Amino acid sequence: MDIQFLFGFFAFCLGAIVGSFLNVVVWRVPRGMSIVSPPSACPKCGHRIRPWENIPILSWVFLGGKCSSCHQPISWKYPAGEAAVGLLFWLIFQRVFSTGLPLPTALGWWWFAGAMLSLARIDYEKGVIPNLVTYSGMVAALVLAVVFPYGRPAIANPADLNLGCVLSRPLVALLLTVGPSVVATRLAAAADCLFGMLLSGMVLGSANWLGSMALQSWRRRHDKADLPAEPLGWGDVKMLAMTGAFLGADACVYLLAGGALIGFVVCLIQLGRRKATGGIWSSLPFAPFFAVPALLWVVLGNWLYLLYRLCAPIQY
Ligand SMILES: [Zn+2]
C-alpha cells in the first residue's frame, strides 16, 4: 500500500476521533463542565456510553442511529461532524505531503483546525470564545515550535509566499545566526510563534480598545444605551493571538481581512432582510466568519496570493 494513502487514512481516523472529542468540548466548555469527567452519557436516558459505542462514525452506523438502552434517535449531526473533521485533517495532510513540507507541520495545523472549528461552533451557539481553547492553543503552538522547529514554514520554507512568512523573516534570519544550529532553529521557531501571537493580538487588541473608546463617547453624546461596549470581545483578540501563534504574523493580516469581508457581507444581508437595529452587528459572532478563511489557509494557503496567481496573466 502506498505511503501517502496509508498516512492519509491515519489522518482521517485521527480527525474523526478529534471530531468526536470536539462534540464534547463544544457542549461542555461553555457550560463550565469538565471535559474529562463524568464520562459521556445518553442525554435522554443517562445510559453511560461504553467504549465500543464511542467509536467515531462506525458506532452510530452499527447502532442504527439509536441509543442502545432507550432506543431514542441520536442526531446524524454527530457522525457528520466527525466525518467532516476527518476530511479536514485528510486535506491538511494532503497539502503538507504534496508540497513537501515536513510532516510535523500537519500537527500544528491539525490542532489549529480543531480549535478553530470548536470556537466557531461555541461562538455561534453561545456567543463566547472560551479561554480554555485559546490559551491551550497558544501553549500548544509554542511547545510544537520548540519540539519541531521545522514544522514551522518560517523555518522550513521562508521564501514561499504562499506560506506567508514575510513579516517574521528578518527576525528569523537574525536568530538563525545565533549560536549552534540546534539551539538557533528552536529559538527562531519559538520567536516566529511569539512574534505572530503578539503582533496579531496587539493589532486586534488596539483596534478593539480604540473602537470601545469611540463607542463610549458616541453613547454618551447620543444617549444610546443599546450600543455594545466593545466592537469585538476580548475573546476574539485571544483567538487572533492563537492564530498568529500557529500560522505566523502574515496569516493574521490576510485572515482578519477575509473574516471582516465575510462578516461585512453577512451583516449587509442581515440588515437587508430585517429592519436595521442598533444591536444587530453586536449580536453577530465573529469566530464563524473568521474560521472560513482560516481553514482555507491551512488547506490551500494564502488566499490572496492564490487569487493573484489565478488572475495574473503570466504564471511564475
Ligand atoms: Zn438513551
Boltz pocket constraint, residues with backbone or C-beta under 6 A from the ligand:
constraints:
  - pocket:
      binder: B
      contacts: [[A, 42], [A, 43], [A, 44], [A, 45], [A, 46], [A, 47], [A, 67], [A, 68], [A, 69], [A, 70], [A, 71], [A, 72]]
      max_distance: 6.0
